[in-house]
Amino acid sequence: MCLAIPGKIISFEDQIESVFQIGKVSFGGIIKKINLSLVPEAKIGDYILVHVGVAMTIIDEEEAVRTMNFLDGTGELDELLN
């Protein structure tokens, strides 16, 4: 099953090439570098859904928290974020 995980953008990295925008995203305290190219309007503090290292869409905080709580309750977060 494919799963998108919500995370919060905490910073943007300097762009090496114009095609890819990389940012640091927090997933409940775990920080990962994520490709933000598909959400060029995203800004620091926005919540996004991430699938295989790529941000797919911006979501609101309520949806992000609800999804993280569900995934945490299923025990799937440890496996997905490591």
N, C-alpha and C positions, 0 to 999 in steps of 0.2 A: 504494500500500500504506500502511496506517495503522501507525504505530509508536509505542510508548510507550518513553520514555527514563527510565532510573533516575537519581535525584538524591538528594542528602542535604539535609535541612532544616537550615538554619543559624540562622534567626531567624523570629519572627512579627512582623507589623506590627500596629499598633493598629487595632482594628476600627472602621470608620466606621458600618457597619450590621451587624446580627447575622447576616444571611444568609451573608455572605462572609467567610471567613478567608483572608487573604493572608499568604504567607510567602516568605522568600528561600531559594532552593534552589540548591545548588551542583551543577553538572554538570561534574565534572572540572576545577573551577576557574572555570568560567563561571557567573556568578550571574544568576539570573532570578527575577522575582516570579511566584509560582504560586498559583492558587486551591486552597486546601486544604479546602474545604467538604465534600467527599465522604469525607474521612478525619479526622473530628473528634477521634479518639483519638490522632492523630499528635503527636509531640513532637520537640523539637530533638534532632538526632542520628539520627532515623529515616531510613531509605531508602524512597523512594516511586517508583512508576512514574507518569510524567507524559505525558499526551497532550493536545495542543493547549492547553497552559497550565493544565490541570486535573490534580491528583493523583487517580489512580484507585484505588490500593491501596498498602498498606505492604508492603515486601518485606525480606528479610534482607540483610545486608551481602554475604554470599557471592554471592547471586544478582545483586545490583547490580553488583559488580565483574566477574563473569563476563559479564554483558550489555554493560557498558561496554567491556570488552576486545574483545568480538566486534564491536561497532559501530565501535570505533576501527580495528580491523583491516580493516574493509570500506571505510573512508574516508567513511562516512555521517555521522559526528558533526559534521564541519565544516559540512556543508550543513544539518543539522538544528538546530544550535544557533546559527547566525548569523541 
